[in-house]
Amino acid sequence: MGGKLISGALFLTILGTLLLLPPLANVFQLQRRFFGLPAELIYLFACWGVLIAAAFWLSRRLPREAEAEPRNEDDT
């Protein structure tokens, strides 16, 4: 199951990059305003919020790295 989640994290990174690239973001450069805000601004912040929520969800499900071995105080 951990491999699928790690692949999902990679996919999320690639998807986020593609969503915020200018060619796709320019699709939303409309002369339309929603609640007084331009459509492209709403698009960018919506993408940003969804990416943060997905990263938070994935971070809770990804396997933790093994804890580092505690160092001995006598080792110098």
C-alpha positions in Angstrom: 0.0 0.0 0.0 2.9 2.4 0.7 4.1 2.1 -2.9 0.7 3.3 -4.2 0.8 6.3 -1.8 4.3 7.2 -2.8 3.2 7.1 -6.5 0.2 9.3 -5.6 2.6 11.8 -4.0 4.6 11.9 -7.2 1.4 12.2 -9.3 0.2 15.1 -7.0 3.5 16.9 -7.6 3.3 16.5 -11.4 -0.4 17.5 -11.4 0.2 20.6 -9.4 3.0 21.6 -11.7 0.8 21.1 -14.8 -2.2 22.9 -13.2 -0.1 26.0 -12.5 1.8 26.2 -15.8 0.9 29.3 -17.8 -0.7 27.4 -20.8 -3.4 25.8 -18.6 -3.7 28.7 -16.3 -4.3 31.1 -19.2 -7.4 29.1 -20.1 -9.1 30.9 -17.2 -8.1 34.4 -18.3 -11.7 35.4 -18.8 -13.1 38.9 -18.6 -15.6 37.5 -16.1 -15.5 38.3 -12.4 -17.0 36.3 -9.5 -17.6 38.1 -6.3 -15.5 40.9 -7.7 -12.5 38.7 -8.3 -11.0 37.7 -11.7 -11.6 34.1 -12.7 -7.9 33.3 -13.0 -7.3 34.4 -9.5 -10.1 32.1 -8.2 -8.6 29.3 -10.4 -5.1 29.7 -9.0 -6.2 29.8 -5.3 -8.6 26.9 -5.8 -5.8 24.8 -7.3 -3.5 25.9 -4.5 -6.0 25.0 -1.8 -6.8 21.6 -3.3 -3.1 20.8 -3.6 -2.5 21.7 0.0 -5.5 19.6 1.2 -4.3 16.6 -1.0 -0.7 16.9 0.3 -2.0 17.0 3.9 -4.2 13.9 3.3 -1.2 12.1 1.7 1.2 13.0 4.4 -1.1 11.4 7.0 -1.2 8.2 5.1 2.4 7.8 3.9 4.6 5.4 5.9 6.9 7.0 8.3 10.7 6.6 7.9 12.3 4.4 10.5 13.4 6.3 13.5 17.1 7.0 13.6 19.0 5.0 16.2 19.7 7.0 19.3 23.2 8.2 19.7 25.3 7.1 22.7 26.5 10.0 24.8 29.8 8.1 25.2 30.5 8.3 21.5 32.6 11.3 20.6 
